[in-house]
Amino acid sequence: MPVGLFGANTGVGAALLAAAQQPRSFRAIVGRAGRPDLAGSSIRRVMAPTLLIVGERDEQVLDINRRAAERMLSDVRLEVVAGATHFFTEPGALDRVADLAADWFRQRLTLG
């Protein structure tokens, strides 16, 4: 079975580090409002397609994710949820995160 990783906050760094250490073990990664920078230089060894999701009003974390995405060599996409803050507490924001993550995994973790 294909395996994906999901991390939130500092867990994004941990997910990316795990993917860098075992690059053939994971087929997709999703990070929500996270700290991909915590993976350090290992981020360049991540092979799995990665989706980074950040709230539009979470400016510091958005900047961190933009810089991390620029450093990554894998297929990486940054999705910014309009009007959302760090915890996505705004109406519909967390639903948007769930939809984005589910679509990402559905497209990349299919068998065949």
N, C-alpha and C positions, 0 to 999 in steps of 0.2 A: 504494500500500500504506500502511495506517495505521502510524504509527511510535510506539514507546514508548521511554521512557528508564528505565534502571536505574542507580542510584548507591549506593555504599557509603561509609561514613565521610564524609570531606570531599567525596567525589564526589556526595553528595546535594545539597549546596549548588550544585555546578556544574550538575547536571541541572535543578534548579529555576531557576537563572539562565538557562540555555539556553531553557527552556520559557517563561520570562517575556519573553525577547527575541524569541522567535518563537512567539507564543501559538497560532497556527493550524497549526503544523507537527507538534505532538505530541498524541497522543490518550490517553496514559496514562503515569504515572510511578510507579515504585516506589523507595523509599529504604530501605536496610537499615542500622540502627545508625548513623545519620548525623547530620550537622550542617546541617539545613535553615536554620538561622539565618545561615549564611554567604551565603545569597542576599540578605540584607539586606531593604530595603524592596521589592525586586523581587518578593518572595514573593507580594505582593498582586496581581500581574499574571498569575500562573500560572492558566491556564484548564483545563488537563488534569486529569482526576480523578487524585488522588494517594494512594498507599498508603504510610504510614510504618510500618516494622516495627522494633521495639525489644525487646531482652531485658528481662524483668521485673527482673532484678538489676543492670541497667545504669542505675542511678538518675539520674545526672547527664544522660546522653543522653536518657533517658526524659522528664525534665523539659524539656529543650531542645525535644524533639519535640512535647510537649503544648503548649508556648507557641507554637511555630511553627504547629501545626494551628489554633489559635485565631485566628491572624492571617490565615490563608488564606481566600480568598473562593471558591475552587473546591470541588468535591466532594472532601473529604479524609477518610481513615479512618486511625486509629492502631490498629495491631495489636500487642499486647504478648504476647510468647512466654513462657509460664509457665516460671519457673525458669531462664531463659537469662541468660547474661552477655553482655558486649559482642561477643565473637567467636562466640557460639553453638556453643561446643565441647561442650556437654552432649549426651548421647545423644538423637538425634531432633530437636534444636533446629534445625539447619541444614536438615533435611528439611522441617520446618514452614515455615521461611522460603521455601524453594523452592516448596512447595505454594501458599502464600499469593500469592507473586509470579506464579506460572503462572496461577492462577485469575484474578487481577486483570487480567493481560494478555489472557487468553483471553476474558474478558467484554467488554473494552473495545476490543480490536483486531480484532474480527471484521469481515469485509467484509459490506457489505449494509446 
